[in-house]
Structures are given as C-alpha cells and as structure tokens.
Amino acid sequence: MKRFIPLLIVFPFLVFGEISNSSKIPGLIKVESIKDSIKFLLLDDRIIERTENVKLEVGKVKKHPSNPLFKEEKDWEMRFDNLYANVIYDKEEKIYKCWYSPFIIDSPPKNKEIGKTISKYSPPPVREMGICYATSVDGIRWEKPNLGLINFNGNKKNNIVWRRPHGAGIFKDLDEENPSRRYKLIYKHIQEGNWGLNGSEGNSLAVSFSKDGLNWSDKVNVADFPADTHNNANWIPNLNKYVAMTRDWVKVEGKEWGQRAVLRIESNDFIKWEKPKLVLIGENYDLQTYAMPYFFYEGVFLGLVAIHDQKSDRVWTELAWSIDTIKWDRIDIGNPLIPNSETKLDYDYGCIYAAAKPIIKKNEIQIFYGSSDYLHSGWRNGFFNLASLRTDGFAGYVQKDSDKKGVIVTKLINYNGRSLKLTADVEKGGSIKVYIINRHGDQIGGSKYIKRTITDETVEFIDEIGQEKIRLKIEIKKAKVYSFKI
C-alpha cells in the first residue's frame, strides 16, 4: 500500500498555485512561499523567454580510467548483450547494488577473446537470460557474491537471482509501506524453451516483488506486448502512480521489421497496468529508439535514450526530457551524451546502454552503463562501466557563433532578496555576466564578471537588488551555463 506524498516534495515548479496545466510555466513563477532555494535547469524551456546566439548542448561525460569495471567472466555470463543494468546506491546499507541481465545460456563463437572476435552472430533457437547481482563499496571495485539461490548447471554457487527474464528493471521503492514489496521488478518473462520476442505464445510482461532484492516472489503476468527492451519503472508521487517505460514495434511499409518505439504504461499498484501509449520514436527508421531508462532530476524527468543506428549497427546514448513522462523532447539530437569509442574493438566501440538510474553524488553524477566491443547484431564481448558528469551537467547553453556573445533571458521570477546562484563552465578567456531586468523591461543591475567554472556559487551583484519581479539576462562568452538557484 502506498502513502500519498504531497506535490511539494516532487515538483517544485508545481506548488506555487500558478499552474492549472503542468504543460507549461506561466509568465510569473512565485517562490516566496518556498523556504529552500529552488534550482532551475536551463534545459527546461518553460523557464526561458528568449535566447540569442546560443544552442542547448548535451554535457560531456568523463569515462572512468578503471573501465571496464567488470566483464563476462563466469560460466553463466555467456553474453552480456545489452546488460540492462540497474544500479542504486543504498544509503541504508551504504553500498552500491547492481542487477544486470546477461544471457546465461547462449552459443558463442569459438574465439571469445576481447579484441579478436569479429563474427556474425545468429541467436540459437534456445537461449536464456538471467538476472545477476553485484555489489560495491566505492562503485569501482565490484563483487559477484555466491548467493546460493538459483540452480545453474547442477549447483547454486553463483550470483543469479532470476532465470528467463528479458529486459529486467529493478528499483528499491522507499515509499512502499509493505516491506515484502520494497524491491520491484518489471520484465518480459520468457517461457522455458521459447525464446521469442514479438508476441510469442507464453511470453508476457510480468512483475515480481522482494524484501531484499535477492529473494523474489512468484511472477505476476500483467500485459501481453513485445516489451523486448530495458523495461524500467518509477513511483511518481504527484500522479500517485507507477510509470514504466517499455517498447513496441511500429509497422513500416516495405520493411520486414517495424520501427522500435518507446511505450509508457502506468499503474496504481504495480500489477494492473493501463493500456500502453507511444511516447517516443526515432526521427526515422535508420535511427531507432531502442530503450529509455528514465529518472527524476531537479524538477524534470530525463531519459537516457539508446539510439540504434540501422546502417552502422552501433548503439549510443542520447538525452531526452519531459515534465510529465508523457511528452518527451530530445536534446541535441545526434550528439551522444555517452559517445562510443572510435577505436575498433575497444570496450565500448560497438554499443552503449545506460543503466537505470544515475547516482547523484555531492559533486558529480555517476552514470553506469553496459557496453560491447562490436556491433549490435554481431557476437560482442560485454562490459560494465562508469561515466560521470559535473553537477547539473546533463545539458547547458553554449554560443553558436564564438565571435558573438550568447544571451539567455528567463521568464519573470518573483525575487524576494535571496541570493542568486549559478552553475556553469567557463573556458580560459571566457566570462559570464548576469543582468537584472524588472517587469517593465528596464535593466536595473548587473553582476561582476564570472571568469571561472562555478557550481551553485553565489553571483555577486554590483548594486543591491530589492524585492522585485525580475527576469535574468545571462550573457556568455566561451562558457556553458547549466542552471541557477534562487
């Protein structure tokens, strides 16, 4: 049983009494009733009134020097495939937990050594995926414990927690009052001996529950559609519902296979789900939306979209955003948030699938991801990796023309004397200046120049600013601005 959570906790934009339709922010954003500072991501165009000579650009991740963090090394890790990792940092136990989904039964080529296998791959008629479990104290060094739970080849000395899933999504539901349902699993169940994806008899979308993330209840079949992707779900307090992202195929004339599309489903109890609705599809047949783990961050939902290029047969991860999990917009289409290596047979040359969900730390955002050294349709060696972003670094505004200043102007904000804080990267020789514009359009003050990279740092104004309804005018030169706080 769920406990209703007030709207204030989840959507700071939607508590001000100004919005009857959450699809957009009105001209005036009230903040005087909020005790704490409110952060606004500039990727959220509801806060933007106009821009000049700027474009929204995805952030630049740093891949960890210890990558890959782990690889296929157990007898039951025949093929990581897309991995479909689910990672949490359990604050109660002070440990990272990862559930990942390799094929535990498959038919690899004879040579499976990294950097030496380039071969076409035809899936065998009988293969099987499993869910495995790993832990880490620091997120870098991982252990695959012998859990003694699931029989594989005659013994239970393995880290398997489930057999015959496809595209498993797992999360720890801290708002759940029933401890036996603390952990939730949503996946496509594959009937034994029946590896089929598109409507095969006996296969269905299913869910399960667990008190510890290891021992799971019997499956409950909940829907019948392909769901052959990284199914993933979250509890959305303001809707008082669970919302999951899954997948279907849209028919395309002249194509044997359809085009992959992201579907959204919702449920009050994680068992009875509404009919799916299509919420995202690639711009054309050649660039398909393969999967989209999603999460809530600073007032918006963000989606880590796996894009499968039908021509190159490679997969990379791009970014999308939404205010309601229904209408999604892509950010900086064609520019990966997590780019592939350009070195053939490198650990993430072929495919990249982001885990659900990023881990938000004090000074960085950790994005774990599965990868492979070769193409999606070939035999590929699989790996588990880590990339990181700076705080709020998913996307920010940069200049289009480096010879001209870039300008971002916000909508009206009810400013009541709080400090203004900014998060931005500034290159050598670059600068940022913030001007205050009153409700009548008059410029009434400006800040000192900011000439270094800052994170949630107070902007120093030359003149004192009274309590005004104001707009911010942010001018940038050789800089990238991500967010502000008031």
C-alpha positions in Angstrom: 0.0 0.0 0.0 1.3 3.4 -1.0 1.2 6.5 1.2 0.2 9.7 -0.8 3.1 12.1 -1.0 2.3 15.8 -1.2 3.0 17.5 -4.5 5.5 19.8 -2.9 8.1 17.1 -2.5 8.4 16.2 -6.1 7.7 19.1 -8.4 9.0 22.5 -7.0 7.6 24.1 -10.2 4.0 22.9 -9.5 3.5 24.1 -5.9 3.1 27.8 -6.4 -0.6 28.0 -7.1 0.1 29.5 -10.5 -0.3 26.4 -12.7 -3.5 24.5 -13.6 -2.0 22.8 -16.5 1.5 21.4 -15.8 2.5 21.5 -19.5 4.0 25.0 -19.1 5.1 27.5 -16.6 3.1 30.8 -16.6 4.8 34.2 -17.0 5.3 34.6 -13.3 6.9 31.9 -11.1 6.3 32.5 -7.4 8.9 31.4 -5.0 8.2 33.4 -1.8 6.4 30.5 -0.2 9.3 28.2 -0.6 11.8 28.0 2.3 14.7 26.5 0.4 16.3 27.6 -2.8 14.8 26.3 -6.0 17.0 25.1 -8.8 16.1 25.7 -12.4 17.8 23.6 -15.1 18.1 25.7 -18.2 17.4 22.7 -20.4 13.8 23.2 -19.2 12.5 25.6 -21.8 9.5 26.5 -19.6 11.8 29.0 -17.8 13.2 30.5 -21.0 11.7 33.6 -22.5 14.2 34.2 -25.3 17.7 33.4 -26.4 20.3 34.9 -28.8 23.2 33.1 -30.4 23.0 30.1 -28.2 22.2 26.4 -28.5 21.4 23.7 -26.0 24.3 21.2 -25.9 24.4 17.9 -24.0 27.1 17.5 -21.3 30.4 15.9 -21.7 30.9 12.8 -19.6 34.2 11.5 -18.3 34.7 7.8 -18.7 36.4 6.3 -15.6 40.0 5.3 -16.1 39.3 1.9 -14.5 36.8 1.0 -17.2 35.7 -1.7 -17.8 34.7 -2.3 -14.1 33.8 -5.9 -14.8 33.2 -8.2 -17.8 32.0 -11.6 -18.8 34.0 -14.0 -16.6 31.6 -16.5 -15.0 30.3 -19.7 -16.7 26.8 -18.2 -16.6 27.9 -14.9 -18.2 27.9 -16.2 -21.7 26.9 -12.9 -23.3 26.3 -9.6 -21.6 24.4 -8.5 -24.7 22.9 -5.1 -23.7 23.4 -5.8 -20.0 20.3 -3.7 -19.0 21.9 -2.8 -15.7 20.0 -1.3 -12.7 22.2 0.4 -10.2 21.4 2.0 -6.9 23.4 3.4 -4.0 21.7 2.0 -0.9 22.0 4.7 1.7 20.7 2.4 4.4 23.4 -0.2 3.8 26.0 2.2 2.4 26.7 0.1 -0.6 26.2 0.1 -4.4 23.9 -2.6 -5.8 23.7 -3.7 -9.4 21.3 -6.1 -11.0 22.3 -7.0 -14.6 20.9 -9.3 -17.2 23.3 -11.5 -19.2 22.4 -14.4 -21.4 23.3 -17.4 -19.1 22.7 -19.8 -22.0 23.9 -18.9 -25.5 26.1 -20.2 -28.2 29.3 -18.1 -28.6 31.9 -18.4 -31.4 35.0 -20.4 -30.6 37.1 -17.4 -30.1 35.7 -15.1 -27.4 38.8 -13.2 -26.5 38.4 -9.4 -26.4 39.8 -7.7 -29.4 40.0 -10.8 -31.6 36.4 -11.7 -32.3 34.7 -10.2 -35.3 32.0 -12.6 -36.5 28.3 -12.6 -37.5 26.0 -14.0 -34.8 22.8 -15.9 -35.2 20.9 -16.4 -31.9 20.3 -20.1 -31.2 16.7 -21.4 -31.0 17.1 -22.0 -27.3 18.9 -19.4 -25.2 18.2 -17.9 -21.8 18.7 -14.7 -19.9 19.2 -14.3 -16.2 19.3 -11.6 -13.6 22.6 -11.4 -11.7 23.6 -9.4 -8.7 26.8 -7.5 -7.8 27.8 -5.1 -5.1 30.5 -2.4 -4.5 31.6 -0.2 -1.7 33.0 2.5 -3.9 31.3 1.9 -7.2 34.6 0.9 -8.9 35.6 -2.4 -7.4 32.7 -4.9 -7.8 32.0 -8.3 -6.2 29.7 -11.0 -7.6 28.7 -12.9 -4.5 27.8 -16.6 -4.4 24.2 -16.3 -3.3 23.2 -19.9 -3.3 19.7 -19.1 -4.6 19.3 -20.3 -8.2 20.4 -23.7 -9.7 22.6 -23.4 -12.7 24.2 -26.5 -14.3 23.7 -28.5 -11.1 24.8 -26.1 -8.4 23.8 -22.8 -6.7 27.3 -21.3 -6.4 26.5 -18.2 -8.5 25.1 -14.7 -8.2 21.9 -15.4 -10.2 18.7 -14.2 -8.6 16.2 -14.9 -11.5 16.0 -17.0 -14.7 14.3 -16.4 -18.0 13.6 -12.7 -17.9 14.2 -10.2 -20.7 15.0 -6.5 -20.1 14.6 -6.6 -16.3 14.1 -3.3 -14.5 14.6 -3.3 -10.7 14.3 -0.5 -8.2 14.1 0.0 -4.4 10.8 1.6 -3.6 11.4 3.7 -0.4 7.8 4.9 -0.4 6.3 1.4 -0.2 4.8 0.6 3.2 4.8 -3.2 2.7 8.4 -4.4 3.4 7.9 -7.5 1.3 7.4 -5.3 -1.7 10.3 -3.0 -1.0 12.1 -4.0 -4.3 10.1 -4.2 -7.5 10.9 -6.0 -10.7 9.3 -5.4 -14.2 10.4 -7.5 -17.1 9.4 -9.6 -20.1 9.0 -13.2 -19.0 10.3 -15.8 -21.4 8.6 -19.2 -21.2 11.2 -22.0 -20.9 12.3 -23.2 -24.3 10.5 -20.3 -26.1 12.9 -17.5 -26.9 10.6 -15.3 -28.9 10.2 -11.6 -28.6 7.2 -10.4 -30.7 4.1 -11.9 -29.3 5.4 -15.5 -28.8 2.9 -17.7 -27.0 3.6 -17.9 -23.3 5.8 -14.8 -23.2 4.4 -11.7 -21.3 5.3 -8.6 -19.4 5.5 -9.6 -15.7 6.3 -8.2 -12.3 7.7 -9.5 -9.0 8.4 -8.3 -5.5 11.1 -8.7 -2.9 12.0 -7.6 0.6 15.8 -7.7 -0.1 16.3 -7.6 -3.9 17.5 -11.2 -3.8 14.6 -13.5 -3.0 11.7 -12.7 -5.3 8.0 -13.6 -5.2 6.4 -15.6 -8.0 5.8 -13.7 -11.2 2.6 -11.9 -12.0 1.8 -11.6 -15.7 0.5 -8.1 -16.3 0.4 -7.4 -20.1 0.9 -9.0 -23.5 3.0 -7.0 -25.9 6.7 -7.2 -27.1 8.4 -5.3 -24.1 11.7 -6.5 -25.6 13.8 -3.7 -24.1 15.1 -2.4 -20.8 11.7 -2.1 -19.0 12.0 0.3 -16.1 9.6 2.0 -13.7 9.4 4.6 -11.0 6.9 5.7 -8.4 5.6 9.2 -9.4 4.3 10.9 -6.3 2.4 13.8 -7.9 0.5 11.3 -10.1 0.2 8.8 -7.2 1.1 6.1 -9.8 3.9 3.9 -11.0 5.0 4.8 -14.5 7.1 2.4 -16.6 8.8 2.7 -20.0 8.7 -0.3 -22.3 8.7 -0.9 -26.0 6.7 -1.9 -29.1 7.3 -2.0 -32.8 5.6 0.3 -35.3 4.9 -1.1 -38.7 6.9 0.5 -41.6 5.8 -0.1 -45.2 8.4 -2.1 -47.1 10.3 -3.2 -44.0 10.3 -6.8 -42.7 10.8 -5.5 -39.2 9.0 -2.5 -37.8 10.5 0.5 -36.1 11.2 0.4 -32.3 9.2 2.9 -30.2 9.1 3.8 -26.5 5.8 3.0 -24.8 4.6 4.4 -21.5 2.3 2.4 -19.1 1.0 3.4 -15.6 -0.4 1.6 -12.6 -1.8 2.3 -9.2 -0.5 -0.9 -7.6 2.3 -2.2 -10.0 0.0 -5.1 -11.0 -2.9 -3.7 -13.0 -1.4 -1.5 -15.8 -3.2 0.8 -18.2 -3.0 0.3 -21.9 0.4 1.5 -23.3 0.8 4.8 -25.1 3.6 5.6 -27.6 5.7 8.5 -26.2 8.9 8.5 -28.2 10.1 7.2 -31.6 13.2 7.9 -33.6 13.3 10.6 -36.3 13.5 8.0 -39.0 13.7 4.2 -39.5 17.5 4.2 -39.5 17.9 5.8 -36.1 15.7 3.9 -33.7 14.8 4.4 -30.0 16.0 1.1 -28.6 15.5 1.7 -24.9 14.9 4.6 -22.5 15.7 4.3 -18.7 14.3 7.5 -17.1 14.5 9.3 -13.8 13.5 12.5 -12.0 16.1 15.2 -11.5 15.7 18.8 -10.3 12.2 19.4 -11.5 12.1 17.4 -14.7 12.3 13.8 -16.0 15.3 12.8 -18.0 15.5 9.9 -20.4 18.7 8.1 -21.4 17.8 7.1 -24.9 19.6 4.2 -26.6 19.8 5.0 -30.3 20.3 2.0 -32.6 21.8 3.0 -36.0 20.4 0.5 -38.5 23.2 1.3 -41.0 26.3 1.2 -38.8 24.6 -1.3 -36.4 26.1 0.6 -33.4 24.2 1.9 -30.4 24.9 5.1 -28.3 23.1 7.0 -25.6 21.4 10.4 -26.1 19.3 12.6 -23.8 15.5 13.4 -23.7 13.5 15.4 -21.2 9.9 15.6 -20.0 7.8 17.4 -17.5 5.1 14.7 -17.2 6.6 11.4 -18.6 4.1 11.7 -21.5 5.5 14.3 -23.8 9.3 13.8 -24.4 11.6 16.1 -26.2 15.1 15.1 -27.5 18.1 17.3 -26.5 20.8 17.9 -29.0 19.7 15.1 -31.4 22.6 13.2 -32.9 25.1 14.3 -30.2 25.6 11.4 -27.7 25.6 12.0 -24.0 27.8 8.9 -23.7 29.7 8.5 -27.0 31.2 5.3 -28.4 34.9 4.8 -28.6 36.2 5.3 -32.2 38.8 2.6 -31.7 37.5 -0.6 -33.2 37.0 -3.4 -30.7 37.6 -1.1 -27.7 35.3 -1.9 -24.8 32.6 0.5 -25.8 33.2 0.8 -29.5 30.0 -1.1 -30.6 27.2 -0.5 -28.2 26.4 1.7 -25.1 23.3 1.2 -22.9 22.9 3.4 -19.9 21.9 1.8 -16.6 18.8 2.8 -14.7 19.4 5.2 -12.9 22.3 7.7 -12.4 23.7 8.0 -8.9 23.6 11.6 -7.8 26.6 12.4 -5.6 27.5 15.7 -3.9 30.0 16.8 -6.6 29.2 14.5 -9.6 26.6 12.5 -11.4 27.6 8.8 -11.9 26.1 7.1 -15.0 26.9 3.4 -15.1 26.5 1.7 -18.5 26.7 -1.6 -20.3 28.9 -1.7 -23.4 30.3 -4.0 -26.0 33.3 -4.1 -28.3 31.5 -4.9 -31.5 28.2 -4.3 -33.4 24.7 -4.9 -32.1 24.0 -7.8 -34.4 27.4 -9.4 -34.2 29.0 -11.5 -31.5 30.3 -9.0 -29.0 32.1 -9.1 -25.7 30.3 -7.2 -23.0 31.4 -4.9 -20.2 30.1 -2.8 -17.2 31.4 0.7 -17.0 31.2 4.1 -15.4 30.9 7.6 -16.8 30.5 10.8 -14.8 29.1 14.3 -15.3 29.6 17.5 -13.3 26.7 18.7 -11.1 23.7 19.6 -13.3 25.8 18.8 -16.4 23.2 16.9 -18.5 22.9 19.9 -20.9 23.7 23.6 -21.0 23.7 26.6 -23.3 26.8 27.5 -25.3 27.4 30.1 -28.1 26.6 29.2 -31.7 29.0 31.8 -33.1 32.0 32.1 -30.8 32.7 35.7 -32.1 29.4 37.0 -30.7 28.1 36.9 -27.1 25.4 34.4 -26.2 22.3 35.6 -24.4 19.7 33.7 -22.3 16.7 35.6 -20.8 14.4 33.9 -18.3 10.7 34.5 -17.7 9.6 36.6 -14.8 10.7 35.4 -11.3 9.4 36.7 -8.0 12.7 37.6 -6.4 12.5 38.4 -2.7 16.1 39.2 -1.8 17.6 35.7 -1.8 21.0 35.2 -3.3 21.2 34.0 -6.9 23.5 31.0 -7.5 24.8 29.8 -10.8 26.3 26.6 -12.2 28.5 27.0 -15.3 31.7 26.0 -17.0 34.0 28.9 -18.2 36.9 28.4 -20.5 40.1 30.3 -20.4 39.4 33.8 -21.6 35.7 33.3 -21.2 33.2 35.1 -19.0 29.6 35.2 -17.8 27.6 38.3 -16.7 24.1 38.3 -15.2 21.8 41.3 -15.6 18.6 42.0 -13.8 15.6 43.2 -15.8 12.5 44.4 -14.0 8.9 43.6 -15.0 8.8 46.8 -17.1 11.8 45.7 -19.2 14.3 48.1 -17.6 17.8 46.8 -16.9 18.3 47.6 -13.2 21.5 45.9 -12.2 24.4 43.7 -13.3 26.8 41.3 -11.7 30.5 41.2 -11.6 32.1 39.2 -14.4 32.4 35.4 -13.7 35.6 34.2 -15.2 36.0 30.7 -13.8 33.9 27.4 -13.6 31.4 27.5 -10.7 28.9 25.2 -9.1 26.0 26.6 -7.2 28.1 29.7 -6.4 26.6 33.0 -5.4 26.6 35.7 -8.1 28.0 39.0 -6.9 25.9 42.0 -8.0 27.4 45.4 -8.2 24.2 47.1 -6.9 21.8 45.8 -4.3 18.7 44.3 -5.7 15.4 44.9 -3.9 12.4 42.7 -3.9 11.3 42.7 -7.5 9.6 40.7 -10.1 12.6 40.2 -12.3 14.0 38.5 -15.4 17.6 37.2 -15.5 19.6 38.1 -18.6 22.7 35.8 -18.8 25.4 36.8 -21.2 28.1 34.1 -22.0 31.4 34.1 -23.8 33.3 30.8 -24.1 31.2 29.4 -21.4 28.4 26.8 -20.8 25.7 27.6 -18.3 23.6 24.8 -16.8 21.3 26.0 -14.0 20.6 28.7 -11.5 19.2 28.8 -8.0 17.1 31.5 -6.2 
